Amino acid sequence: MLTFDLNWLAVLVAIVANMIVGALWYGPLFGKQWMKEEGLTMGDIEGGNMAGPYGVAVLNSFLMAFILANVMPGPGSPA
């Protein structure tokens, strides 16, 4: 059964952590390789409106954290 009595701070931390890992992954770690494989240039990235993709990424991060928080049992709870 779904309960909404969960640690909302943990959900928020999971969202922020997911966004930080994504920024590192597509930035300094593998950004150049990703752009090369996708056929993008730095001009393509800088000229685009990133509000939509970032909004979708935050929404997906929220959904993932919320669902996992409701599906996975916490410590000390019956399985």
PyMOL commands that set and color helices and strands:
alter all, ss='L'
color gray80, all
select helices_A, chain A and resi 8-29+31-38+42-47+51-71
alter helices_A, ss='H'
color red, helices_A
deselect
rebuild
show_as cartoon
